[in-house]
Amino acid sequence: MSLTGMQLEVTRNAEGIDKAIATLTERFGDRCQTSMSLREQHGHTTSWLPNQPPDAVVFAHSTEEVSEIVKLCAELRVPIIPFGSGSSLEGHLNAPGGGISLDLSQMNEVVAVHPEDLDCVVQPGVTRKQLNAYLRDTGLFFPIDPGADATIGGMTATRASGTNAVLYGTMKDMVLALTVVMPDGTIVKTGSRAKKSSAGYDLTRLMVGSEGTLGVITEITLKLKGIPEAISGGIASFDSIADCCNTVIEAVQYGIPIARIELLDTLTVKSVNAYSKLDLPESPLLLVEFHGSDAGVREQAERFGEIAAENSLKKFEWATDPEERNKLWAARHDAYWAGLGLAPERTGLSTDVCVPISRLADCVTATHDDIEENGLIGPIVGHVGDGNFHVLVLTDLNDPEDIAKSEAFVERLNYRAIEMGGTCTGEHGVGQGKMKYLPKEHGAGVAVMAAVKRSLDPLNIMNPGKIVALDAE
């Protein structure tokens, strides 16, 4: 059975793995586990790519322990796959050559908060909800919201984004500095708490989005934002997806400071209504939110309403009640599980692309038509304020023809986005699932990525078989 993605052959070092497990068990006791259920859970969770479990899972408690583990694995040439909360979608956690899953979830302390400088320092196992709960009394918050309660380390490693990216940016915009254990076990600090620097290569940005292939992130210095004085939001329903997208394009080009704007196609709205017990209008829909002062959010809402009215707006409802807003956004975050409920007997393949905002309507409309023409079930949602959208393709894994149709659709979607000047992934990352699209998107740049990987990780032990195909060259 063929599935989307590239699962490369990575040479398995059985002797080295056995020695590593014996040493790690002696050193860490029950923090080194080899049960199959735990290994499979650390192989991957939400990816539909075949599971490739590691040989052992080790729970680290400090940067020094991570360094010790990495030095051992480097000596024995054993692969290391960093693990946070397991919410990645493109096979990032698979272990094609076996090895050690390095679980960082127990490194979950907020090390320091500097309210006067609007920054904080956290360990990688801290989750975004945990961090915001910790910050609540400071008047600050961490705005990156990918939906899942992911760990900050995992969000950094995958260059995560989410619903707030239109106003606050993505992880690359929020990370000031990192502590990273390199493939030889060396501990490196990539920057400082200064808001800008011209000192040397930008190692922080190199590590943000490296998906564990260049090192293990053990500490993150983050920018923070002030909790807005006022938040308002609501829903706008339209006759067509094109009307939704054109409203987004015009609002962004007009310069309205939108905090969050999400697209739900008709199928997604139906699934969300059923799953979350809502009564949203069952037509293409935008969820919108503004942050600022009381007067500011009122003005922004009025301007947005005027633009929407010029694009066949059917219904416009506004709410400032926090409980009602939170209910809507909780339903949006549950859209993945709601979508799975459309066909419980099928498996969901979640994929994403991102295009320049001016091509959003073209890309989403063409994708919607592609789904209908090929008889697929594929609800569409999107963080459309920055041109990013997702499709959940529901596929019967017992039907080779259905698998082939889904794979062909995903391939067309990725190439369509790239040809429109976009990218094969706006926020899911590369992992195994998107590797085959990188040559089309980056051309000779893939060879440069491979050169960086070889230079920093000559033994190819850091999450091998992801992003660049060293073993296949």
N, C-alpha and C positions, 0 to 999 in steps of 0.2 A: 504494500500500500504506500503510495507516494503522498507526502504531505508538504505543504508550503514551508520553505526554508532550506538552509544548507546545514546538514549535520555532517561535518567533516570527520574523516578518520584522524584521530589523534593517537599517536603511538602510546600504548599502555606499558608503564614501567612496573610490572607486578612485584618484582623483588624490592624495589625502592618503596612502593606503597606499603608492603607488609612490614618493612623495617620502620617506616614512619609511624604506622599505627601502633606498633609495639612500643616505640619510644614515647609517643603522645599519650598512650594509655598509662604508662608508668608515671609520666610526669603530671598528667591532669586528672587521672582517675576517672570518675564518672562524668567528667566534662568532655570526655572523648567517647562517643557512642557509635556503634556499628549496626544497630537494629535496622532491618530492611525498611520498615515503615517510616522511620525517621529519615533514612537516607533518601527514600523516594520523595518524601515531602520536601526535602532540601534540593532534590533534583529540579523540580519545578512545581508550580501550583496552578497558575491560571493559563499557562501556555498549552496549546493543543499539539505542539510538537512532541514526538515520542520521548518519554522520560529516559534520561541517562543519569542514574543516581551516582553520587560520589561513593567512595569506599568507607568513609567515616565522616562524622560531624564533630567538630571541636568548638566548644564555647569559650571565647576569649574574654578576659576581664580588664585588660589594660593594653596600652600601646606596646609596652615592653614584652608582654606575653605574645602579642601578634608578631613582633620582631623575632622572638625566639622560635615561634612556629614556622615563620617564613624562612629563617636561616636553615632550619632542619630540612624543610622541603626543598630548598635550593640545593643543599648538599646532596640529597638523595634524588633530585630531579623528579619531584612529585608535584602534580598540578594542585593549585589552590584556587578555590572558587569562593569569593566573599559572599556572605548571605546577610540580608537585613530582615525584612518581613515576608519576603517571598511573593510580592505583588507584581513583579515584572511579567511582561506578556510575550516576549520574543525569544524565549529559550535562553535567557541570560544565565540561568542557574544550572543548566545541564552540565554534566561532567563527561564529555565524550572520551576522555582518556582516563576516567576514574579520578582518584585523588581525594583531597581533603576539602570538605565544605567548612569554611571558617565563619562560624555564626557569631555576629557582632551584636546581637539583640540584647545581650546582658551588659553591654557597655552603654548604659542608658542614663548617664548623669548629665544634668545641666551644670557645666563647670563654672561659668561666670555669666553675669548679666551686667552690662554697662549702660544703664538707662540714659545717662547724659550724652553718650556717644551713639545711641541707637544701634547697639550691637550686642551679640552674645557669643559664648563659646560652648559647644555641646559635643558630647560623644556621639558616635554614629548610630547607636541603637535608640536614641531619643526619637519618638515619633512626633509628627507635626501637631497632633492633638495634645500630646503630653506637653510639648513646648508651649503651646498657646495657653494651656491651663496654668502653667507655671508663670507665664508673663502677665496674666490677667490683671493683677493689681498694680502693674507698672504703667498701665496706659499704652502699652506697646503690643504688637502682635507680629507673627511671622505669616506673610500673606500667601505663600505658594500652597496651592490646594489641588493636588492631583485627583482628589476623590477618595482613594484608598488612604487609610491611616498608615502611610508608608513611613519608614525610618528616614531620618535626615541624611544618614550615610548613603542609603540606597537612592534617595532623591538626588543627591549630589553626584553619585556615580553614573546615574542615567540621565543627568541634565533635565530633571523633571520640570513640568510646566503645570497647567491646570486652568481652572475657571477664572482666576484673578489675573492671569498673565497680561491681559490687555492694559491694565493700569500699572501693575507692579512688576511686570517682567517675569523671567523664569529663573531657575536656580543659578544659571551663569551670572545673572545680575545681582544675586543676593549673597553669594559666597565671597568673603573677603580673603580668607586664608585657610589652609589645610595643614594637618599633620598627616603624612603619608608614610607607610612602610613600603619601601621599594622592593623589587624582586630579589635582592640579595640580603634583605633584612635591615638595611640602613634606614634610619628614621630621619625624614626630611620635613622641614617646615617651608611651605611655599610662599608665604607672604606675612603681612602684619595686619594690625587693626586700622592702619591708616586708610583713608577712603580712596586714595589713589597712589600710584607709584610708577616711576619710570626705571626702576632698578632691575635690569636684566630681563631674561625671558619670562613670559607670564606662565609660570608652572602651575598656578592655580587653575587657569582656564584649560590647560592641557589635561589636568586630572578630572575636572568637571566634565562628565560625559564619557569618561574612558571605560566605564562598565567593568571595572576590576581587572582590566587587561594590562595596566601599567603599574599598579600598586594597590595597597589596601589603605583606604581612608580611615583614620582612627580618631580624628578630631576636626571639627568644622567651626570656623568663625563666620557668623552670619550677620548681615544687615537686618535691622528690624524697622518697622513702620509704626507710626502713631495710629491708635484706634480712631477711626473717623468720628467726627461729631454727630453726623447724621448718615443714615443709610436708607435708601428707598429702592424699591424694585417692583417688578410686576411682570405681566405676560402680554404679548402681542401676537395675535393669530392672523394668518394670511391665507389667501386662496392657493398659493403655490410656494414651492421651495425657492423659486427664482425671486419672488417678491420678498421673502425673508432675507435672502442674501443681498439683494439690492438695497434694502433698508440698512443692513449692517455696513455695506460698503459706503453708502452716503453718510451715515452717522460718523464713521471713522474719518472719512475724508473731510467732513465738516469740522472735525476737531472736538466733538463732544467727548469729555473725559469719562468714558464708560469704564466701570470697574469689572463687570462681568456681563457677557452676552452670549447666550447658549442657544443653539439651534436644535430643535427636536422635530424630526419629520413625522408625518401622520402615524406611521406604524409605531414609532417610539412613543408618541403621545398615548396611543391606545394601550400599549403595554404598561406604561407608567400609571395610567388611570386604574388599570386592573390590579397592578401590584401594590400601589401605594394608596388605593382607595380615594382617588381624586376625581374631579369632574372637569378636567381641562378640555377646551374645545378640540375636537379631534380633527385637526387640520395642521399644516405646518405652523410651528410656534417658536417664538423667541422668548427666552427668560432673560430679563435685563436687570442690572443693579447698578446704582450710582453711589459713590462715597463722597462726602464733603460736608459743607455746612448745610443748615436747614434751607437757606435761600438758594444755595448752589444746586442741591439735588432737585429742588422744585423746578428751577430753570432748566436743568439738564433733561428732566422728564418731559417738560413741555416741548423742548426742541426735538427730542426724540419722537414724541407723538406726532409732531407736524411732519417729520420726514416719513414716518410709517404711514400716515394718512395718504401720502402721495404714491404709495406702493400697494394699493388694494388692501389696506388694513381692514380686517373683519371685526376684531374685538380687541380692546385695549383696557386692561385692568391694572390699577396701581395700588401698591400697599406699602405702608411704612411700619405696620405691626410686625415686630420681630418674630413672633410665633408663626405667623402666616408665611413670612419670607423663608424662615428656616424649614418649614414643611415643604415648600416648593423646591428648595435646594437639596434637601434630603432626598426627595423623589428623583431629582436630576442625578444625584450621586448613585442612586440605586438603579439607574437606567440599564446597566449591564445585567443585573439580576432580573430586572423586569423583562428585558429582551429575551433572555434565556427561557422565560415562561411562555413565549410565543410558540415554542416547539420543544417541549421538555425532553423529547426523545432524541433531539439533535445536540451536537456539540457546537459551542460558539467560538468562532475565530474572530478575535477583535483586532482590527488593523487601523492604522491612522496614516494620514498624509497632511501636508500643509502647503498652501500655495500663496502667492502674493494676493493681497486683499482684492485687487482689481479683477483677478481671475476666479474668485470664490464662486460666484454664481455659475460660471461656465463649468467648473469642475464638479460642484455638487450636483447640478442638474444632469450633467452627462453621466455621473455615477448612479444617480437615481434611475435614469433611463436604462442603463446597463443592467441594473438589478432586475428591473421589470421585464426587459427583453429576454433575459436568460432564465426566468422562472425561479430566481433565488429569493430567499428570505433574508433581508439585510437591513434592519433598522439603522438609521443614520442619526448621529448626534454630533455636536461640534462646539469647540471653543472658538466660534467663528469670528470673533473680534480680531483675531490675529491670523485668520485664514486656515485654521486647523480643524479637521473634522475626522470622525471615527465611523467605521462601519462594523457591525457585529454580524458576520456571515454565519447563519445557522446551517450546519452541515451534518448529513447522515454519514458517520464514519464507517458504516457497514455497507455503503453503496459507493463503489469505485467511480461511477459516473458522476455522482453528486460531488465527490471529493475533487474530481477533475474540473468540474464547472466552477467550484469555489476557488480552486487554485488559479484557474485562468482569469477569473474576475479580479482576484487580488493582484495578480501580475499586471493586468490592464490598468487598474487603479493606480498602482505605484508609478508605472511609466507615464500615465496621463498627467499625474501631478508633476513629475520631473520635466516633462515636455512643456508644461505651462510655466516653467521657471521656478517650480517648487521643490519639495523634498519628499523622499519616500517615508519619512517619519518625522512628525513634529514634536513628539514627546515620548513615544513608546521605546525608542532606542533601536539599536541594530541587533544585538545578540546574535542568534543564528538566523532568525526569521527574515531579516532585511539585508543580509550580506550580499545576496546576488544582485541587488539594485545599486550598490555603491559605485561600481564602475560606470554605470550610465550617469549617475549624479555627479561624481567627483572626477572621473577620468583618471589622469595621471596622479591626481591627489591620493588615490588609494595606495600607490607605491610609496608615497611619502609617509602615509600612515604606517605602512608595513616597516619602513626604515626606522621610524621612531620606536615601534614595538621591538624590533630586533636590537636596537641600541640599548634600550632600557631593560629589556627582558630577553637576553640572548638564549636562555634555556627554555623559553616559551612555557613557563610554569604558571603564569598569572592568567587564569580564566582562558585557557587555550581554546581555539576553535570559534572565537567570537570576533566580530567586527572585521578583522583581516585574516586571510587564509594562509598563514605561514606554512603550515604542513602540506598544503596543496600546491605549493609553488616549486 
